[in-house]
Amino acid sequence: MTAVVHIDPTRCRGHAICALFYAEGVEIDRWGFGRVVVPTPVSGRARRHALRAAAACPNGAVVVTDRADPAPVAVPELPSSVAGRSVADGGRPVADGGHPTEALGW
């Protein structure tokens, strides 16, 4: 079985205990707050280490979600009024006088 590891930044208080138990998957910044290095499904030894890190975290910031079959994330399709436009122009209006985000209601 595979698992996906996530560190909730709103719960993390910088104890850095997660890095002690799951060193191969967690990176600690200079203030002690952790983040997952590779947020892909893990299995085997890495999964066991992640579960230990989750159990040891005093604030419950490390979340391990088991997945039997990890499905790819579906990318939502753009409305047809925006599909042919590009926002790579740096925010300048497009040729028809409108901004690409206007079609999205922003």
Protein Blocks (a to p, Z undefined) as FASTA:
>chain_A
ZZdddddfklpgolommmmmmmmlcccdfkopacdfblcdcehjlmmmmmmmmmmpmnlp
accdddfbacddddddddfklmmpcfkloopacfkopafklmnoZZ
